[in-house]
Amino acid sequence: MSGNGGPSLMDSLFQRTLEDLIKGIRLHLPGAGQSSFISKSLDEIRREIKSTDLQTKSTAVQKLTYLHSLHGVDMSWAAFHAVELTSSPLFIYKKTGYLAASLSFRPSTDVLLLLTNQLRKDLSSTNQHEVSLALECLSVICTPDLARDLTPDIFTLLTCGKMFIRKKSIACLLMIFGQYPDAVRVCFKRLVENLESSDNAQTLAATVGVFCELASKEPRSYLPLAPEFYRILVESRNNWVLIKVLKIFMHLAKLEPRLAKKVVEPICDHMKRSEAKSLVFECVRTIVSSFYEYEFAVKLAVAKIREFLLDSDLNLRYLGLQGLLLVAPSHLWAVLENKEVVIKSLSDVDQNIKLEALRLVMSMVSDNNVVEICRVLIGYALKSDPEFCNEILRSMLSTCSRNVYEIIIDFDWYVSLLGEMARIPHCQNGEEIEYQLIDIGMRVKDVRPELVRVGRDLLIDPALLGNPFIHRILSAAAWVSGEYVQFSRKPFEIMEALLQPRTNLLPPSIRSVYIHSMFKVLSFCLHSFLLPEKGVNTSLSNFDDIEPGFTYSESEQEFTEPDHATRSSTFQKSDTFMLESIDNVLTQLITSLTPLADNHDVEIQERVRNVLGLAQLAQQEISCHHDLKEKMVDKVNLKTSIIINIINDALLEDFGPIPFSAQERVPIPDGLVLEENLSKLDSICADVRLPKSESFCLIKPVLLPTDGDSNSNQQNEEESGTAVESTSLLAEHRKRHGLFYLPSNDKKIASSSFPPANDPNQRDNDVEDLVKLTEESLVLKRKPNLSRPRPVVVKLDEGDRHPITVKKTDENEDLISGAVRDVLLGTEASLHSNISSSRRKGKSHSKVNMENSETGNSSKRRSKHRDHGKNVEDRDENSEKGKKKSVGRHKARRRADGDGVVVVQKPIIPDFLL
């Protein structure tokens, strides 16, 4: 038997292998049985991994690595055992240890530093396979400490005679530079040497790959290497290398316009000559992205895109649509030439092709063709699967609302389109449609009559109430119908739609909006009935039962009235109908809302009681004056009329758009301490005494007549007795109804999922009609002369919805770029010379410890970083001067990156560009 916790000899002899573990997992079905088997296997591994026998330990680590990779089992507890295996002299055990370290080690792993010496030892090994294992592991688990300590070893391997090792060491430099930017000053020259040497295709491919990744982050620093990249572009026949070089030139051409004249011809030659589709597509992408001002090159690229679009391979057709999408912003004629293929792609069997075609169509949308294109896309949405249907709707909503609806001229049409989207089957964009319906109503005053009509059509359809996935749209429809009810010609129908019995299918949050809209509609109707003299210009004309003597002008928003005698007769003729209509509305309202007066939801209960209080008061007073028709002029003096007049004045104030950052801009008064909770509310409000009254009144309580001080004192005692209870209720209310509390931070509303809506019986257009209509809509047209100007859209000075956050540049990228410029620009005279001949032993500026820590490494060469802005003879100065200059170099490295670049562009590559 072994020591404490160790496996017995029998366990080691009959240890299950990795193959046995895999077979055992496959014999158990996924679920409890498989989980139990894995747990049992983990217990075995925990015992086996403590063995002193490397074979047993290696097998245990193998099994644990498999469970970690495929089943997500945590293996951080076995990190030390992985380090033990990496120090084994046998390659098979070392391989297992490095694999486990690569998969499980993180920057926070405790034993990570224990691997430093072993990595250094394996990097200097004579066995190329051991060196390969160390390089692969380092490229995965590299940290700033590891990169700093192992940079000298990587520097040595960059000139290794074995191309297999040199290739991997070059690839590892990308991770080294990212973790430790000062390594650029040590290794960058040898990286450039490998770029200049063309003796091996593998090392060249690895070097170009590293430069491609570096140039994608900060391309300006690599402009001095443009001649070498051009030489590779002309001479190389490796498609992979050419693709990487094209990506580099795509970035460099945006910084140096003179490159285009030199590079465009070789790119076109590759595009004509090559049979590799990947290389041809990269040439196309480079031309249309960076060299689009050369017409002959663009025409050749468009011809190649056409070949991709007509190919039977779905992958190539997808690439063709991508290329067409790249060329569309600068050369719209290329899209028009291939519009038939684009239209056909909207109904393709491949989902990715349909999405690319949709993006291509949306990229062409402008204020001239937005109506036609949206009409076409609605037709395709009706005939598409749910996923693509919603993608079409999302694209339309995003494009049309871009930059505060800048491409929308006819807002009446767009509001109708939003209502049509709500009825499309499988619509899952209710949240965005809800936002835009309310947002347009607040921003565009001229569209409010049409907005109310669309909202009424949505509310009046009882079939929509049974669909729980468009309730957010119904909420917006109810809000706009109540907020802008003065623009409705049938307010009684809106009230009936809000009161229909199937509204009990709505969730409480939506139903509370319905009830609040009832309050607005009711106050509008009562104001129009009780105060006709004051409300005739804005209210009475909206009813269907008014006399034809009135005319309404939407543009001026006023009524042209007949003479006083005609107006008086009009009121007398229509008064009976109006009185009957108001009485019916009040009766229906009280009957429907009375059961909700004791609803458990506090928002519904509060709003219902407000509506019932107003309705009961109005019904009581109107019924008392039912027989006094000849004295209806006294309606103005009724108590209800006074209250309605106050409510109407409050509701006349329009809501405006508010940016997300509005609350943050409200200054906090000096001395105000905002508590995290309301636990101290009772002590804060101890001196506040509000009278309690059940009567419906809008006048301040202090102005109400009282019967005596005893009644007031009794009310105060009741209030103080329930202070603790009110605090708890308020806390519970905040917990349950956090939606109605102002948030402390800007939080995006979580997107809801909306499954398929009800299937409406709508258009049955043929695909041919859609294609024909699409072709007509894609033709460039002149901007039509509008019969009326575009309505005014209220805009804010700052962002309305989504504040734009500026992306900060990574500090490591700045350090890398500065180091690259120092190396390249400081050694201009000797850039193409043999750099290795000028190196000698010493310390580098990057403070990397270059001392000989191994016995067999006494002859290892060390690099000393010098000030690259000096002449070549400055390298022979003593080490003391070098140390003093290093301080200046360190300060120069931290300066802004843009100063030295413009100055050195002309002297670096004048002959190449001219």
Secondary structure, 3 states (H helix, E strand, C coil): CCCCCCCCHHHHHCCCCHHHHHHHHHHCCCCHHHHHHHHHHHHHHHHHCCCCCHHHHHHHHHHHHHHHHHHCCCCHHHHHHHHHHHCCCCHHHHHHHHHHHHHHCCCCCHHHHHHHHHHHHHHCCCCHHHHHHHHHHHHHHCCHHHHHHHHHHHHHHCCCCCHHHHHHHHHHHHHHHHHCHHHHHHHHHHHHHHHHCCCCHHHHHHHHHHHHHHHHHCHHHHHHHHHHHHHHHHHCCCHHHHHHHHHHHHHHCCCCCHHHHHHHHHHHHHHHHCCCHHHHHHHHHHHHHHCCCCHHHHHHHHHHHHHHHCCCCHHHHHHHHHHHHHHCCCCHHHHHHCHHHHHHHCCCCCHHHHHHHHHHHHCCCCCCCHHHHHHHHHHHHHCCCHHHHHHHHHHHHHHHCCCCCCCCCCHHHHHHHHHHHHCCCCCCCHHHHHHHHHHHHHHCHHHHHHHHHHHHHHHCCHHHHCCCCCHHHHHHHHHHHHHCHHHCCCHHHHHHHHHCHHHHHCCHHHHHHHHHHHHHHHHHHHHHHHCHHHHCCCCHHHCCCCCCCCEEECCCCEEECCCHHHHHHHHHHHHHHHHHHHHHHHHHHHHHHHHHHHCCCHHHHHHHHHHHHHHHHHHHHHHHCCCCHHHHHHHHHCHHHHHHHHHHHHHCCCCCCCCCCCCCCCCCCCCCCCCCCCCCHHHHCCCCCCCCCCCCCCCCHHHCCCCCHHHHHHHHHHHHHCHHHHHHHHHHHHHHCHHHCCCCCCCCCCCCCCCCCCCCCCCCCCHHHHHHHHHHHHCCCCCCCCCCCCCCCCCCCCCCCCCCCCCCCCHHHHHHHHHHHHHHHHCCCCCCCCHHHHCCCCCCCCCCCCCCCCHHHCCCCCCCCCCCCCCHHHHHCCHHHHHHHHHHHHHHHCCCCCHHHHHHHHHHCHHHHC
